[in-house]
Amino acid sequence: TIKCLLIHPNPESALNEEAGRLLLEDYKEYASRAHLLTEIHAMGGTSGAPQEPADGPQPKKHAGDPNKRVAGA
């Protein structure tokens, strides 16, 4: 069901009423807002500045990461 909704959204029964309205009435604005929110929430922001370690969840280090190995092992 989720896969189908991602391919063919149903704006008449959208959980986000504003997004559903924009999709029906002003697709250009809808696409612009979707792009902005994707950059902010899925890609770490648009500023290009490096994030501080405390700025949200950080990826886990790979098990083979040499910086994670115990000294003397």
C-alpha positions as CSV (number, residue, x, y, z in Angstrom):
1,T,0.0,0.0,0.0
2,I,2.8,2.4,0.9
3,K,4.6,1.7,-2.4
4,C,1.4,2.4,-4.3
5,L,0.8,5.7,-2.5
6,L,4.4,6.8,-3.3
7,I,3.9,6.1,-7.0
8,H,0.3,7.4,-7.2
9,P,-0.6,9.6,-4.2
10,N,-4.2,10.4,-3.4
11,P,-4.3,14.1,-2.6
12,E,-8.1,14.0,-1.9
13,S,-7.4,12.0,1.3
14,A,-3.9,13.3,2.2
15,L,-2.9,13.3,5.9
16,N,-1.2,16.7,5.2
17,E,-4.1,18.8,3.9
18,E,-1.8,21.6,2.7
19,A,0.3,19.2,0.7
20,G,-2.7,17.6,-0.8
21,R,-4.2,21.0,-1.8
22,L,-0.8,22.1,-3.3
23,L,-0.6,18.9,-5.3
24,L,-4.0,19.5,-6.8
25,E,-3.8,23.2,-7.3
26,D,-0.2,24.3,-7.7
27,Y,2.1,21.4,-8.6
28,K,5.2,23.7,-9.2
29,E,4.9,25.0,-5.6
30,Y,4.3,21.5,-4.3
31,A,7.4,20.2,-6.0
32,S,9.5,23.1,-4.8
33,R,8.4,22.6,-1.2
34,A,8.9,18.8,-1.4
35,H,12.5,19.5,-2.7
36,L,13.2,21.9,0.1
37,L,11.9,19.5,2.8
38,T,13.9,16.6,1.3
39,E,17.1,18.6,1.4
40,I,16.5,19.7,5.0
41,H,15.3,16.4,6.5
42,A,16.8,13.7,4.2
43,M,20.1,15.2,3.1
44,G,21.2,17.2,6.1
45,G,20.4,20.8,5.1
46,T,21.2,23.1,2.3
47,S,23.9,25.3,3.9
48,G,26.8,23.2,2.9
49,A,28.4,23.8,6.3
50,P,29.7,20.7,8.1
51,Q,27.4,19.6,10.9
52,E,28.7,19.5,14.5
53,P,28.6,16.0,16.1
54,A,25.7,17.1,18.3
55,D,23.5,18.1,15.3
56,G,21.3,15.0,15.3
57,P,22.0,11.3,14.8
58,Q,25.3,10.3,13.4
59,P,26.0,7.3,11.2
60,K,27.5,4.3,12.9
61,K,31.1,3.5,12.2
62,H,31.8,0.4,10.1
63,A,33.1,-2.6,11.9
64,G,36.3,-2.4,9.8
65,D,37.0,1.3,10.7
66,P,40.6,1.5,11.8
67,N,39.8,4.4,14.1
68,K,37.5,2.2,16.1
69,R,40.0,-0.6,16.8
70,V,41.2,-1.2,20.3
71,A,44.9,-0.5,20.8
72,G,47.1,-3.6,21.1
73,A,44.5,-5.8,19.4
